Amino acid sequence: MTASRSSPKEQVLICEILVSTTGILKATLGSCVGIALFSRKPRICGLAHCLLPMAPPGKETQDARYANQAVRNLMRAMGVAAKPSRNLTAYLSGGANVLHLPQHPGRKHIGELNLEACKAELYQLGIHLEEIETGGELACNMLVDCVAQTVTSSRILSFPESPLEQS
């Protein structure tokens, strides 16, 4: 889903792309990766919440489901061209091993694969990249301030207890 909204703070859901010139975009990320993209001309920003690293061959989407397609879809939603990319800056957050799966030689967890796919796409497009709060084993909240064109990310140390877990 690609959308443009104007309320002060918008939650960007899994596989969603949101674009704004004002307000704050927010994503809660585990193994998913958030891609914040800022354009100086025109002055606009967007946030993509990527679920999986690579689209199957021949599958094209317009959302952020696949990291290898999300950057171009985000740029399209923002109305910015791939070139010149010097007007664009990207920030990545997320890509954690939140399931605490053991590491095996030669095998990467989904968060690592998501980060690699995002980085490869940004590199291919020549977009300057800043990483914040990537990897690790804890989820994080990513906040994108579209007016100030800043990104903050903070680790989530614990989640509230579920009503089902309370006895």
C-alpha positions in Angstrom: 0.0 0.0 0.0 1.3 3.5 -0.9 -0.4 6.5 0.7 0.1 10.1 1.4 -1.4 11.3 4.7 -1.3 14.6 6.5 -2.0 13.9 10.2 0.8 14.8 12.7 2.0 11.2 13.4 1.4 8.2 11.2 2.2 4.6 11.8 3.7 2.9 8.8 2.5 -0.7 8.8 4.2 -3.7 7.4 4.6 -3.6 3.6 3.4 0.0 3.5 4.9 3.2 2.1 3.9 6.6 3.4 4.9 10.0 2.1 4.7 13.4 3.7 6.0 16.9 3.8 4.8 17.6 7.3 4.4 15.5 10.4 6.1 12.4 11.7 6.2 8.9 10.2 6.7 6.0 12.6 7.5 2.3 12.1 8.0 -0.4 14.7 10.6 -2.8 13.3 11.9 -6.2 14.2 13.5 -8.2 11.4 11.7 -5.8 9.0 13.7 -2.8 7.7 12.6 0.8 7.6 13.9 2.9 4.8 13.5 6.6 5.3 14.2 8.7 2.2 14.6 12.5 2.2 14.5 14.6 -0.9 15.9 18.2 -0.7 14.3 19.1 -4.1 11.3 18.8 -3.9 11.4 18.8 0.0 9.5 15.7 0.8 10.1 12.5 2.8 8.8 8.9 2.9 9.1 5.8 4.9 8.9 2.2 3.6 8.4 -0.8 6.0 10.1 -3.8 4.2 9.1 -7.3 5.1 11.2 -9.6 2.9 14.5 -9.2 1.1 13.8 -10.2 -2.5 10.7 -10.4 -4.8 10.3 -13.7 -6.6 11.4 -13.5 -10.3 8.8 -11.6 -12.4 6.8 -10.4 -9.4 6.4 -6.6 -9.3 4.7 -4.8 -6.4 4.0 -1.1 -5.7 4.4 -1.4 -2.0 7.3 -2.1 0.4 6.8 -5.9 0.7 10.2 -6.6 -0.9 13.3 -4.6 0.1 14.8 -4.9 -3.4 11.7 -3.0 -4.9 10.9 -0.7 -1.9 13.3 2.1 -2.7 12.1 2.6 -6.3 8.5 2.3 -5.1 9.2 4.9 -2.4 10.8 7.2 -4.9 7.9 6.8 -7.2 5.4 7.6 -4.4 7.5 10.7 -3.5 7.5 11.9 -7.1 11.3 12.0 -7.3 13.6 10.7 -10.1 16.3 8.2 -9.6 18.8 10.7 -11.0 20.2 13.0 -9.7 20.4 11.0 -6.5 22.6 13.7 -4.9 19.3 15.3 -3.7 18.4 12.1 -1.8 19.5 10.7 1.5 18.4 7.4 2.9 18.4 6.0 6.5 18.0 2.4 7.5 16.8 1.0 10.8 15.7 -2.5 11.9 16.9 -5.9 10.5 17.2 -7.5 13.9 17.3 -11.1 14.8 14.3 -10.8 17.1 13.6 -14.5 17.1 17.1 -15.1 18.5 17.8 -17.8 16.0 21.2 -19.4 16.3 23.8 -18.3 13.8 25.0 -20.9 11.4 28.0 -20.5 9.1 26.9 -19.4 5.7 23.2 -18.8 6.7 21.9 -15.4 7.5 18.7 -14.5 9.4 15.9 -12.6 7.6 16.9 -9.3 9.2 20.4 -9.5 7.7 19.0 -10.4 4.3 16.6 -7.5 4.4 19.4 -5.1 5.3 21.6 -6.4 2.5 18.9 -6.1 -0.1 18.1 -2.5 1.0 21.8 -1.5 0.9 22.3 -3.1 -2.5 19.4 -1.2 -4.0 20.5 2.1 -2.5 24.1 1.5 -3.7 22.9 0.7 -7.2 20.9 3.9 -7.3 23.8 5.9 -5.9 21.8 7.2 -2.9 23.7 8.3 0.2 23.0 6.0 3.1 23.1 6.4 6.9 22.4 3.5 9.1 20.8 3.8 12.6 19.9 1.0 14.9 20.4 -1.9 12.5 20.9 -5.5 13.3 21.2 -6.8 16.9 18.5 -8.8 18.6 16.0 -6.1 19.8 13.2 -4.4 17.9 13.2 -0.7 17.5 10.9 2.3 16.8 11.9 4.5 13.9 10.7 8.1 13.8 11.0 10.2 10.7 10.4 14.0 11.1 9.5 15.2 7.7 9.7 18.9 8.6 13.2 18.8 10.2 14.2 16.0 7.9 15.7 13.9 10.8 15.5 10.3 11.8 15.7 8.8 15.3 15.5 5.2 16.3 15.4 3.6 19.7 15.5 0.0 20.8 12.5 -1.6 22.4 13.8 -3.3 25.5 10.5 -5.0 26.3 6.9 -5.2 25.1 3.9 -4.7 27.4 2.6 -8.0 28.7 -0.2 -9.5 26.7 -3.6 -9.8 28.3 -3.5 -13.5 27.3 -0.3 -14.0 29.3 -1.7 -12.5 32.5 -3.3 -15.1 34.8 
